[in-house]
Amino acid sequence: MKFSSKAKNSGQSPMRKFHPYAVAAQAAGKTIYQLNIGQPDIETPPQFFEAVRNFHPAVLEYAPSPGMPVLIDAIRKYYDGLNIHFDKDEILITTGGSEAIQIIFNCILEDGDEVLIPEPYYPNYNTMINACSAVIHPIHTSPEDGYHYASREKIVSEITRRTRAIVCINPGNPTGAVLTHEEMRMMVDIAKEYGLFIIGDEAYREFVYDGGPLQSLASFDDAAENVVVIDTVSKRFSACGARVGCILSRNKELMGEALKFCQARLAVATIDQVASAALYDVGPEYFDAVREEYARRRDTVVEKLQQIPGVVCSHPKGAFYLMAKLPIDNADDFQKWLLTDFDDNGDTVMFAPGEPFYTTPGKGANEIRIAYVLKQEALERAMDLLAKGIAAYNARS
């Protein structure tokens, strides 16, 4: 049987590809400290489950294809609080942020088109853009410069006649990098000058540390035709299983095209939308506590990494990830070895190897992404296991 090149050119998720090895390690009695998947352990606010318990329709009907008014209004109110204002028809509800991104790519890409994305980047972009027969054109960064990419010269030099969009994951997954307001302004200006869409994947907006402000590309009113924002309840409210996200844009033509795809998949789950709308009633004290917890975890990870000889890592300003360059030959091989050949008192550790976060061949081979989503004591143990694992791996004869 023949399969499409779109499928063949798409790789496995680096966050999930080692699952069979993890199953075997657990079957052998090992305890695995998992730093590979960005699944928050913060409790989902009770408002979500209260809304589910209080939902008693006689018939569970399809929701409207653009989304339920109660959720759209909740999202509008949230953005009003950021002094960013959207009309109702400038928001489309999607099945998580992932569907939102896929729909936008479906709307703007033709065969052979290019999307500028800073590397390392969220690897599922590969599959989404492959599905459109387009390609990622990377904006190069390095561990040594803190994965900084917001340079006009650097970005403009990568624009070609096939470039259709720039993607900004802000705060960044996998790097935790955060753009300044001035850097965002510069990137929006480039998009306007070259007639490009600029897509803000802002799933981690609330997770900015050290007193940094909450920001959005949607704040630049003069770029209404260029800016598209992707948002989601998954990370903000620790509700990944709800699968509710949205597209926000003042580009009416784009939103009209996107609505076609929303109609083709009929609707986002009704009960998930009702419950997600209730999440927007959560007060600022929730986010203050979550930010404080993640900042403490970040500091723990960075401090532990900096104690390991040969490690290169920056101090991330947002999200709950960081990338680090390790003193090893290949992170993929190292991860397999940690699961098959290493343990310390029955414990081992998982991370996401860095190479699949890159487009450029050979880059990221000795880098890893860490998601600091474990409680403090478990996180400290996981980082100690990583240090012991590196020493043992490099001491093999």
N, C-alpha and C positions, 0 to 999 in steps of 0.2 A: 504494500500500500504506500501511496505517496503522501507526504505531509508538506505543508507550506513552508517556504523559506522564512516567513514571519515567525513561525514556531521554532524552526531549527536555529534561527539566529538569536533566540532568546535563551539566556542562561538561567540556572537555578538561583534562587535567592541565597546569598551568602549567609543570611541570618538563620536559614532553615535547612541548608543542605547537609549538615552534619547530624541531623536528627537520627538516622539509623545507627550511627556510631554512639550517640548518646543513649539510645534505647539499650544497646548491647552493654554499655558501661554500667547502666543502672541495673541491668539484669545480673551483672557480675558483682553487684553489691556496692558500687561506688556512689557517692553523693556528688552531684554536679552543681557547682555554683554558676548560674547562667547570667552572663553579661552580654549575650548575643542578640537578644530581641528587646525592642523598645516597648515592653509591656509594663506600664507603671504598676507599682504595688500600692499606690495611694488608694484609699477607699473611695469608691464612687459616691458622690453626694446622695444622701437618702431621698432627696426630692425626686430622683429618677424612679426609684422603686415605689415610692408613694403614688406617683402618677400612674404607674402600671396597675397598682392595686385598685385605684379609683377609676379605672377605665372600664366601663360596662356597657358598650354599645350592643344593641340587639343583633346587629350584623357587622362583622368586621369587613368594611368596604375598602375598595381601592382608595388611596389618597389621590388628590389631584397630581398630575404629572409634574407641574412646577414645584410642588411642595404644599404642605398644609399651612393655611394662613396663620395658625397659632404659632408655628415655629418660625415662619418668615417674620412675623411681627416681633418675636423674641430676639431674633438676630438683628433686626433693624434697631431695636432698643439698645442692644449691646453696643453696636457701632455708634449710635447717638452719644453714648457715654464716652466714646473716644473722639467726639466731635467730627465724626465721619458719617455722612447721611446718604442713605440709599432709598430709592423708591421700591415699591413692592415688586415691580417687574424687573428689577436689577439684581434679584436674588433667585437662584434655582437650587432646590434641595437635591442632594445626590446621595448615593449609597457610599458613604464615607468620602474622605478626601481623595482617595484613589480613583473613584469613578469620576469625580469632578475633573481631575487632571486628564484622564483618558478622553473625556468628552471634549475638553478644550483642544487637545491635540487632534482629535478627529475633525474638529471644525476648521483648523488653520493649516494643516499640513497636507502637502501633496507628495507623491513619490519623489524621493531624492532630496527633499527639503532638509534643512538643518536647524537644530535648536541649540543655542549656546547655553551650556550649563557648566558652572565651576566644578572641577573634579578635585577631590572625591565628592560623589553625589549619591543620593538615594538610588540603589541599583534597580529598583522596579521601574524607574524611568526608561531603562533600556527596553524592557518588554513593551511598555506603553508606546514608545516611539517606533520600535520595530513594527508594531501592529499597524502603524500608519505608513509603512514603507519609507520612513524618514530616518535620519541619523542624528546622533548626538555629536556636536562639535564642542570639544572640551575647552574650557578656560583653565589654563594650567596653574597649579599652586604647588606648594611643597610643605612638608612638616617644619622645615627650618624657618620659613617665613610665617608660620602660624596659619597656613592655608588661606592667606589673604588674597583676594582676587579683585577687589573693588578699585581698579585702576583704569582710568579712561584709556590710556595708551594700550594696556593689556587687552581690554575688551574690544576696542575698535579694530585692533590688528587681527582679530579672529572673525570679523564680520565678512561674509562672502555674499555673492549674488543669490545664494540659496538660503540665506539666513531668514527665518521667519519670526523667531522669538528668542527672548532671553528669559531664563528661569532663575529666580532668586529664592532659595530656601532660607528664610530669615525668621528666627534663628535657625542655624544650620544643622541639618542631619546629613552627614555624620560628624561634622567638625565642632559643632557648638559655637561657630563664629556668628557674630552679630554685626550687622551693618550700622554705621552711624547715619543720622539724618542726612548729612552732607553727601555721604556715599550713595544713599538711596536717590537723592536728588540728581546726582551725576548720572546714575544708571537710567533713570527715567528720561533725562534729557537725551541720552544716547538713543533710547528707543524712539523718542519723538523725532529726532534728527534723521534716523534711518528708516522710519516707517515700520517699526517692529512692535509686536506685542511684548509686553513685559509681564511675566506671570509670577506673582508672589505666592509661594507656598508657605503659608503662615500658620501652620498647624501648631507651632510651639511658641506663639507670640507671647503668651503669659509667662513663659519661663525665661525671664531676663534677670540677671543677677547684679549685685553690687550697685543697686540703685538705678539701673538703666531704665529708660522710658519704654512704654508699650508703643510700638510703631506699626504702620501699615503703608504699603504702596498706595492704597486707596486714598490716602490723605492728600495726594497731589492732584487737585481738581483740574489742573490744566492739561492733564494727560488722560482724560476720560476715555478716549478712543483706544489707548494703548494698554491700559492697566487692567489686568485680571487678577483677582485674589481668590485663592483656594483656602477654605477654612473647614474645620471639623470639630466635633465634640470629643473625638477619641482621646487625644492627649490632654487637652485643656481640662476636661472634667473626669479624666481617668475612666472613660467609657468606651474603650476600643470596641467592645462587642456590640455596641449599639449600631455601628455602621451608618452614621449620619454625618454628612458633610454638606458643603455648599459651594457654588460658584457665585462670585460677586463681581459685577462689571457694569459700568455705565455705557458701555458700547452696545447700543440697542440692537444693531445688526448681528453682532456676535451672539448675543443672548437669544435672539430669534433662531439662529442656526442651532445653538446648543439645545434649545427646547425640543427640537426634532428628535434628538437622541434621548432626551428625557421621556418623551412620548413613546419612543420605540421600546424602552424597557418598562413602560407602563407607569410604575410608581415606586417610591421608596416605602418601606414597611410602615404602615400607619401607626402601630403602637410605638415603634421606635421614635417616630417623629413627635408624638404626644409627650412621651417621657423625656425626650431631649429638650423640648421646649421648656419643661420644668427646670432643667439644669440652669437655665439662664437667670433663674431667681437666686442662685447662689451668690452670697455676698463677698465683698473684697477680702474679708478675713480668711476665707478658704484659700484664696490664691496667695495671700501673704504667708500662710503657714506652709503651703506647698513649696513656694519659692525658697523659704528658709531651709526646708528639709533637703531640697535638691542642691542648694548651694553648699550645705554641709557635706553632702556626699561627693560633690565635685571636688571640694578641697581635699577630702580624704584620698580620692583616686589620684589626683595630681601629686599630692605629697608622697604617696606610696610609689608612683611611677618614677618620680625624680630621685628616689633612693636606689633605683635599679641602674647599674652602670650601663651606659650606651643607649638608654632610651631617650627619644626626642619627643616631647609633647608640649603643647601650648596650654594656656589656662583659659578654657572656654568661657564665654560670657553669657551663654544661653543654651536652651534645650536641655537634654539630659544625656548627651553623648560627648565623646571625644575620640579623636584619632591619635594614635601614637605609633611611632616608628620604633621597632624592637631590634635588639642586637642578635637577630637570627637570620637564617638564610631564606626561609619561606614560611609565611604564616599559615598557609593552608596545610602544609606538612606538619607544622608544629601543632596545629589544632587536632589533627588526627592522632598524633602521638600522645597528646595530653589525654585523649579519651581511650586510647587502646593500650598504652604502655606506661602511663604515669599515674601515681596517686600519692597523696601524703596522708597517712592514717585513714585511707579510704576515700579521700576527697580529691576532686579535680575541678577544672574550671573551663568554661566555654566563652568565646568571644566571636566576633565576626571578622574573618580575614579580609584584609584591605583591598586586594587586587580587583575584585568585582565592583568596587566603588569607583573604578577608573575606566576610561575609554582608551587612554594611551597605553599601548602594549608595554608590559614590563613594570609599569608603575604600581606601587602599592604592595608589591610582593612581600615586603617585610613590615607592613603596617597592619594595624588592627583597629576595629571600632569597638569601643566599650560603651555599653549602656548602663549607667549607674542607677539601676532600678531596684537594688536590693536594700534591705534595712542595714543600718550602720555596721552592726557586728558582722553580719554576713558579708558585707562589702569589704570590710577589712580582711576577713579570712580569704575572700576571693582574690584580692590583690596580693596577699602573701603567697597564695598558691601560684599565681602567675610568676612571681619572682622566683620561687623555688623551681617551677617548671622550666623557666628560661635557663637557670643555672644547670639543671640536670640535662636538659636537651643539648646544650652546648658542650657538656662534659662527656657525651657519648663517645666511645672509642670508634 
